[in-house]
Amino acid sequence: MWNQLKTMNETKTITHLFVDADSCPVKEEILAYRFEPDLRIVFVMSYAHMMTLPPEVGQVMVDSDKEAVDLYIMNKIRASDICVTQDHALASLLLRKKVTAISPRGERYLEETIEQLLEVRYKSAQKRRRGIRTKGPKPFTMEDRNRFVKELKIILQK
């Protein structure tokens, strides 16, 4: 029943919006869409990041293992679904499944740019292992939040 809701001898496609929720800064913006028809929002989080959500929003709790949220999302998501994540590695795997992936900053992950994002991530990790300090992400801004809302609205209108 993950992607289909049967009513009156017709099949209606349900889009699931999976949220990699452990460190997602746009939870409230996502919750604004909880009453959209044909959209089911599912927050996936580890027990360490448990939160209270409205009853119409799906909530999945997984172990606190490093990749538990990613594994759950990968096993349940389908091509017509959407995922909000900051994790470039997860996004790259989702793109191969033809999933629409978007960052909380409103940047859509694309096949054309994901390799570059992964390369930068890899090089930064190499530097950190050698003891070189690297810059963290830029502070999350209201502009980022607004870009996310705008991009999510575009994605949901398709």
C-alpha positions in Angstrom: 0.0 0.0 0.0 3.0 2.3 0.0 2.3 4.1 -3.3 -1.3 3.2 -4.1 -4.6 4.0 -2.5 -7.6 2.1 -4.0 -10.9 3.8 -4.1 -14.1 2.8 -6.1 -12.3 0.5 -8.6 -9.7 3.1 -9.5 -6.1 3.4 -8.4 -4.8 6.7 -7.2 -1.1 7.3 -6.9 0.0 8.6 -3.6 3.3 10.6 -3.4 5.3 10.1 -0.2 7.5 12.9 1.1 10.1 11.3 3.2 12.0 13.6 5.6 15.5 12.7 6.8 14.4 14.3 10.1 17.3 14.0 12.5 18.8 17.4 11.6 16.2 18.9 9.3 15.7 22.6 9.9 12.6 23.0 7.8 10.2 20.6 9.6 7.6 23.3 10.2 7.6 24.3 6.5 7.1 20.6 5.5 4.3 20.2 8.0 2.4 23.1 6.3 1.7 20.5 3.5 0.3 17.8 5.8 -3.3 18.2 4.5 -2.4 18.1 0.8 -4.5 15.4 -1.0 -2.4 12.5 -2.5 0.6 13.4 -0.3 1.7 11.5 2.7 4.5 13.0 4.8 6.8 10.5 6.6 9.4 11.8 9.1 12.1 9.2 9.6 14.3 9.8 12.7 16.4 8.0 15.2 15.2 7.4 18.7 17.8 10.0 19.8 15.9 12.7 17.9 12.3 11.8 18.8 9.7 14.5 18.4 6.0 14.9 18.6 4.2 15.3 15.3 0.5 15.8 14.3 -1.4 12.5 13.9 -1.9 13.0 10.2 1.9 12.8 9.6 3.8 9.5 9.5 6.6 9.0 12.0 9.1 6.2 11.8 11.6 5.7 14.6 14.8 3.8 13.8 17.9 2.8 15.8 20.5 5.4 16.4 23.0 3.7 14.1 24.8 6.1 11.8 23.0 5.0 8.6 19.7 3.7 10.0 17.5 6.6 8.7 19.2 6.4 5.3 18.6 2.6 5.0 15.0 2.9 6.0 14.3 5.6 3.4 16.2 3.7 0.7 14.1 0.6 1.4 10.7 2.3 1.4 11.0 5.2 -1.1 9.7 4.8 -4.7 10.4 6.7 -8.0 7.3 9.0 -7.7 8.3 10.0 -4.1 10.2 13.0 -2.7 12.9 13.1 -0.1 14.2 16.1 1.9 17.8 15.4 3.1 21.1 17.2 3.7 23.0 13.9 3.0 24.6 14.1 -0.4 25.4 10.3 -0.4 21.7 9.5 0.3 20.6 11.9 -2.4 23.0 10.3 -4.9 21.4 6.9 -4.3 17.9 8.3 -4.4 18.6 9.9 -7.8 19.4 6.5 -9.2 16.0 5.4 -8.1 14.4 8.3 -9.9 13.4 10.0 -6.7 13.1 13.8 -6.4 15.6 14.8 -3.7 15.9 18.3 -2.2 18.0 19.9 0.4 16.6 21.9 3.3 18.2 24.9 1.6 16.0 24.4 -1.4 18.6 23.0 -3.7 17.4 20.2 -5.8 19.9 17.4 -6.2 20.5 16.6 -9.9 22.4 13.9 -11.7 24.5 16.6 -13.4 25.8 18.0 -10.1 25.8 15.2 -7.5 29.2 13.9 -8.4 30.8 17.3 -7.7 29.0 17.5 -4.4 30.3 14.0 -3.4 33.8 14.9 -4.6 33.9 18.0 -2.3 32.6 16.0 0.6 35.2 13.3 0.0 38.1 15.8 -0.2 36.9 17.6 3.0 36.8 14.2 4.8 40.3 13.4 3.6 41.6 16.8 5.0 39.9 16.2 8.3 41.5 12.7 8.6 44.9 14.4 8.1 44.1 16.8 10.9 43.4 19.8 8.7 40.5 21.9 9.8 37.8 22.5 7.2 34.9 24.9 7.0 31.5 23.6 8.1 28.3 24.5 6.3 27.2 28.1 6.1 24.7 29.2 8.8 21.1 28.4 7.8 19.3 31.6 6.8 15.8 32.9 6.2 16.8 33.1 2.5 17.5 29.3 2.6 14.2 28.6 4.3 12.3 30.7 1.7 14.2 29.0 -1.2 13.2 25.6 0.2 9.5 26.6 0.5 9.5 27.9 -3.1 11.2 24.8 -4.5 9.1 22.4 -2.6 5.9 24.1 -3.9 7.2 23.8 -7.5 8.0 20.1 -6.9 4.5 19.4 -5.4 2.7 21.1 -8.2 4.1 18.7 -10.8 
